[in-house]
Amino acid sequence: MATKTVEGAEAGTEAQGDETAVEAATTEEQAARAEALEDGSGRADAVEEGAVEEAASVAEAAGEQEPAPDKAPSGVGQGAGAVVSAALGLVSLSGGWIGTVAGAREQLIGQLRTSSTASVATQIKAVYGNAWHSTALWAGLFALAALLTGVVVLARPAFGAPGRPQAPWTRSVAWAGVSLGVIGLLLAVLKYSDALLALPSTG
């Protein structure tokens, strides 16, 4: 009986030892799993933190970039203004359709308002002199318009876009318009004042 009691006690002790070993193994396994989970979460946090920092650096670099410069003007308006100036200068030299019509109108008015009994000098002045002056006046207006337009085109870069060069052909055409305007204005003044191609004398 004593032998059986001792054997039972030893068996119980061995069972308790096995249970303790199983519990210890389970605890170690849980600890290992917990550690692995902590390592995984730490790596995930590190990756997420790195992504956030990278996004912040990209946003900061984008914010520090200088704004794109404004698109340079094409110069179409200045070129058109230069061509208009030159065309007006040519019209001032030729008189233009408006000057021709205005001269014919003044000639008709002079014929209607001048009696047949008026002197020859009076008839010439009323019929031809006023028409000549009207044509010179319109030529002067066209010349002045050509001069002002050319000057505006040449001075435009200094006020609108300083530092940006103007197309060479634009400046050349604008200068041509200014030159024709000056010549046309001078001729118009001479014709209107009878200093050039004055009316014939009847004396």
C-alpha positions as CSV (number, residue, x, y, z in Angstrom):
1,M,0.0,0.0,0.0
2,A,2.8,2.4,0.9
3,T,4.4,1.6,-2.4
4,K,1.3,2.4,-4.3
5,T,0.9,5.7,-2.4
6,V,4.4,6.7,-3.2
7,E,3.9,5.8,-6.9
8,G,0.7,7.9,-7.0
9,A,2.4,10.8,-5.4
10,E,5.2,10.6,-8.0
11,A,2.7,10.3,-10.8
12,G,0.9,13.4,-9.5
13,T,4.1,15.3,-9.3
14,E,5.0,14.3,-12.9
15,A,1.6,15.4,-14.1
16,Q,1.9,18.8,-12.4
17,G,5.4,19.1,-13.9
18,D,4.0,18.4,-17.3
19,E,1.2,20.9,-16.8
20,T,3.7,23.6,-15.6
21,A,5.8,22.9,-18.7
22,V,2.8,23.2,-21.0
23,E,1.7,26.4,-19.3
24,A,5.3,27.8,-19.6
25,A,5.4,26.9,-23.3
26,T,2.0,28.5,-23.9
27,T,3.2,31.6,-22.1
28,E,6.3,31.8,-24.1
29,E,4.4,31.3,-27.3
30,Q,1.9,34.1,-26.4
31,A,4.8,36.3,-25.5
32,A,6.5,35.6,-28.9
33,R,3.2,36.3,-30.7
34,A,2.7,39.6,-28.8
35,E,6.3,40.6,-29.6
36,A,5.8,39.8,-33.3
37,L,2.6,41.8,-33.3
38,E,4.4,44.7,-31.7
39,D,7.2,44.5,-34.2
40,G,4.7,44.5,-37.1
41,S,2.8,47.4,-35.8
42,G,6.0,49.3,-35.2
43,R,7.1,48.7,-38.7
44,A,3.7,49.7,-40.0
45,D,3.9,52.9,-38.0
46,A,7.4,53.5,-39.3
47,V,6.3,53.0,-42.9
48,E,3.2,55.3,-42.4
49,E,5.3,57.9,-40.7
50,G,7.8,57.8,-43.6
51,A,5.0,58.2,-46.1
52,V,3.6,61.2,-44.2
53,E,7.0,62.8,-44.1
54,E,7.6,62.2,-47.8
55,A,4.2,63.7,-48.7
56,A,4.9,66.7,-46.5
57,S,8.3,67.2,-48.2
58,V,6.7,67.0,-51.6
59,A,4.1,69.5,-50.6
60,E,6.7,71.8,-49.2
61,A,8.8,71.6,-52.3
62,A,5.8,72.3,-54.5
63,G,5.0,75.4,-52.3
64,E,8.5,76.6,-52.6
65,Q,8.5,76.5,-56.4
66,E,8.3,79.8,-58.1
67,P,5.2,80.6,-60.0
68,A,5.4,80.1,-63.7
69,P,6.2,83.3,-65.5
70,D,3.4,85.0,-67.4
71,K,3.2,84.1,-71.1
72,A,5.0,86.6,-73.2
73,P,2.7,88.8,-75.3
74,S,2.6,87.7,-78.9
75,G,2.9,91.3,-80.2
76,V,0.0,90.9,-82.7
77,G,-1.6,94.2,-81.5
78,Q,1.6,96.2,-81.9
79,G,2.2,94.7,-85.3
80,A,-1.3,95.6,-86.4
81,G,-0.9,99.1,-85.1
82,A,2.3,99.5,-87.0
83,V,0.6,98.4,-90.2
84,V,-2.3,100.8,-89.6
85,S,0.1,103.6,-89.0
86,A,1.9,103.0,-92.3
87,A,-1.5,102.7,-94.2
88,L,-2.8,105.9,-92.8
89,G,0.5,107.6,-93.8
90,L,0.0,106.4,-97.4
91,V,-3.6,107.6,-97.4
92,S,-2.5,111.1,-96.2
93,L,-0.2,111.4,-99.2
94,S,-2.8,110.3,-101.7
95,G,-5.7,112.2,-100.2
96,G,-7.9,109.1,-99.9
97,W,-11.5,108.5,-100.9
98,I,-12.9,110.7,-98.1
99,G,-10.7,113.6,-99.1
100,T,-11.8,113.2,-102.8
101,V,-15.5,113.2,-101.8
102,A,-15.1,116.1,-99.5
103,G,-13.3,118.1,-102.2
104,A,-16.1,117.3,-104.8
105,R,-18.7,118.3,-102.3
106,E,-17.1,121.7,-101.6
107,Q,-16.7,122.2,-105.3
108,L,-20.5,121.6,-105.9
109,I,-21.4,123.9,-103.0
110,G,-19.2,126.6,-104.5
111,Q,-20.9,126.3,-107.9
112,L,-24.3,126.5,-106.3
113,R,-23.5,129.5,-104.1
114,T,-21.5,131.5,-106.6
115,S,-23.5,133.6,-109.1
116,S,-22.5,133.7,-112.7
117,T,-22.0,137.4,-112.5
118,A,-19.2,137.0,-109.8
119,S,-15.7,137.8,-110.7
120,V,-13.4,135.1,-112.0
121,A,-11.2,135.3,-108.8
122,T,-14.3,134.8,-106.6
123,Q,-15.5,131.9,-108.7
124,I,-12.1,130.2,-108.7
125,K,-11.8,130.5,-104.9
126,A,-15.4,129.3,-104.2
127,V,-15.3,126.4,-106.7
128,Y,-11.7,125.2,-106.5
129,G,-10.1,126.9,-103.6
130,N,-12.4,125.5,-100.9
131,A,-12.3,122.1,-102.5
132,W,-8.6,122.2,-102.4
133,H,-8.5,123.2,-98.8
134,S,-11.0,120.5,-97.8
135,T,-8.8,117.9,-99.5
136,A,-5.7,119.2,-97.7
137,L,-7.6,119.2,-94.3
138,W,-8.6,115.5,-94.6
139,A,-5.1,114.6,-95.7
140,G,-3.7,116.3,-92.6
141,L,-6.1,114.4,-90.4
142,F,-5.0,111.1,-91.8
143,A,-1.3,112.2,-91.4
144,L,-1.9,113.1,-87.8
145,A,-3.6,109.8,-87.1
146,A,-0.7,107.9,-88.7
147,L,1.8,109.9,-86.7
148,L,0.0,109.3,-83.3
149,T,-0.5,105.6,-84.0
150,G,3.1,105.0,-84.9
151,V,4.3,106.9,-81.8
152,V,2.0,104.8,-79.6
153,V,3.3,101.5,-81.1
154,L,6.9,102.6,-80.6
155,A,6.3,103.7,-77.0
156,R,4.1,100.7,-76.0
157,P,7.0,98.4,-74.7
158,A,8.1,101.1,-72.3
159,F,4.8,101.1,-70.5
160,G,3.1,97.7,-71.2
161,A,6.0,95.2,-71.0
162,P,9.3,96.9,-70.1
163,G,12.4,94.7,-70.7
164,R,10.7,92.7,-73.5
165,P,12.1,93.5,-76.9
166,Q,9.8,94.5,-79.7
167,A,9.8,92.6,-83.0
168,P,12.2,94.4,-85.4
169,W,9.7,94.4,-88.3
170,T,7.1,96.0,-86.0
171,R,9.5,98.9,-85.1
172,S,10.4,99.3,-88.8
173,V,6.8,99.5,-90.0
174,A,5.9,101.8,-87.1
175,W,8.8,104.1,-88.0
176,A,7.7,104.1,-91.6
177,G,4.2,105.1,-90.5
178,V,5.6,108.0,-88.3
179,S,7.8,109.2,-91.2
180,L,4.8,109.1,-93.7
181,G,2.7,110.9,-91.1
182,V,5.2,113.7,-90.7
183,I,5.6,114.1,-94.4
184,G,1.8,114.0,-95.0
185,L,1.2,116.5,-92.2
186,L,3.8,118.9,-93.6
187,L,2.3,118.7,-97.1
188,A,-1.2,119.2,-95.8
189,V,-0.2,122.3,-93.9
190,L,1.6,123.7,-97.0
191,K,-1.4,123.0,-99.3
192,Y,-4.0,124.4,-96.8
193,S,-2.0,127.6,-96.4
194,D,-1.5,128.0,-100.2
195,A,2.2,127.9,-99.7
196,L,2.3,124.8,-102.0
197,L,0.4,124.7,-105.4
198,A,-1.5,127.9,-104.6
199,L,-4.5,128.9,-106.8
200,P,-3.6,130.7,-110.0
201,S,-3.7,134.4,-110.1
202,T,-6.3,136.1,-112.3
203,G,-4.6,139.5,-112.5
